[in-house]
Amino acid sequence: MPIEIPAAVRIALALVDADGLDKLTVRRLATELGVKAPALYWHFSSKRALLDHLADALVAPVLDDLPPLDTPWLSWLEQAGTALHTALLGHRDGARITLGADLRIARSLGEFAERAVDVLHRAGFPLADATRCTGVFVHFVLGRAVEDQTWPDDEEAAIASIPFPLMAQGMRERQAAGSTVADSFAYALGIVLAGLAAKRPV
């Protein structure tokens, strides 16, 4: 039977959501599709290639919701970063899937970065610096999403296991104040954006 890449990607994402990234293999996906593994390797030469297609599918919906390029640049980055973080957390191990993606395949992530470069360049950053700043921005969102997805579900037990009293107390205070993952991400993103604002040429 012919293999349709979008359908294969949807099934692969469902497998990850059900059992986690570590259980996903090209061979297992072939079994789910009812084909022999060599036939699937024709489309996905390795697990990394498969993950690149998954990353493309994960990020593609974000592009439809990005603000216009003429939005004030800090506001654009805040909205875009939040949208990307939310999308990655929308699938189990979504951030790990996206780390190290080949942008020639994960084109939606590349397009996300391209738009960020455009926004920063319009804001006055030389093009070379705009690419550096975009790297900082995108890598922060991906790395933060990985951390958020690996944090244990039992937050109280996780905090109790921290052997550093000041950090543990501070996290308990955040927990008592009702701080959410989204709140913590917004706070951290604000620090990154303040740093980018400080680097903007006058």
Secondary structure, 3 states (H helix, E strand, C coil): CCCCHHHHHHHHHHHHHHHCHHHCCHHHHHHHHCCCHHHHHCCCCCHHHHHHHHHHHHHHHHHHCCCCCCCCHHHHHHHHHHHHHHHHHCCCCHHHHHCCCCCCCCHHHHHHHHHHHHHHHHCCCCHHHHHHHHHHHHHHHHHHHHHHHHCCCCHHHHHHCCCCHHHHHHHHHHHHCCCCHHHHHHHHHHHHHHHHHHHCCC
